[in-house]
Every structure is written in structure tokens, then in C-alpha cells.
Amino acid sequence: LARRQKGQPREVIAISWRAQTRLNYRYRRLLAGGKNKVVTALARELLAFIWEILQVVPTPTAKPLAA
């Protein structure tokens, strides 16, 4: 885990840890309601965490495509 996190921004590491903790907790809690519902709910939450990372980390500027 430390090797994968090396060189990543602190904000991204904090968000990913928060995501891991929350999604693990929710998965275990919601599992009684049916696996498909749980997977769908957690996929939606994971997408929200990905969106948050994209808001925090600056994106490189796009280079024009060669004609």
C-alpha cells in the first residue's frame, strides 16, 4: 500500500483512505439487502470519490491532435 501511495498528493491519499473505510463499512452493512443493490450503491459512491479526486488534482492541459 505504501509503495502504491508513494508520490501521490496528500489529498488523494486522504480521499482514498476515506473511500476505502466508508465503502467497506457500507458493504458489510448493506449486504443483508441483496448483493446487486449493494454493488450498485457502492459503485455510485465510488464514482463520487473519483469525482472528488478529479476536483482536487489539477488535470494536465490537453494537447491538440495532429491533423
N, C-alpha and C positions, 0 to 999 in steps of 0.2 A: 504494500500500500504506500509506504513512504517513497519507494522508487517511482511509482506512478505519479505521485504528487509533486515530486521534485521539479522545480522550475515553473510550477503553476502559480498564478496570482493567489494571494491570501484569500481574496473574496470568493474565488471559485472553490477553493478548498473548504471554506466555511459553508458555502451553499451546498456543496456535495455532501458534506457530513450531515447537515441538517436534513437533506433529502433522504439520505440513507436511513437515518434514525426514524424519521416520520413515516416513510413508506414501509419499513419493516414493522413498525408498531401497527399501522393501519392494516397491513396484510394479515397479520395474526388476528386482529380484532374482527375484521370483516369476513374472514374465511368461512365462518358459520353460515353466511348468507348465500353462498354459492360461488364457486371459483370464477366463473365467467364475469360475474358482476364485480368481483374483487379486482380482477386483472384490468377490466375496463376503467374502474375508478382510479386505480393506481397509475395506469398509463396516462390518464388525464392530468393527474398531479405531477407526474414526472415531466410531462410537457411544460407545465407551469414553472418547474425548477429550471428547465432548459431555457425557457424564455427569460427568466431572471438572470441567468448567466450571460445570455446574449445582451442584456441591458447593461451589465456591469463591465464586461470585457470589450474593449474597443475593437471594432472589426477592421480588417485591412481594407484599403480602398481597392475597388475593382479596377483591373487593367482592361483597356479596350481590346476586343478581339481583333485579330488580324483579318483583313479583308480577303 
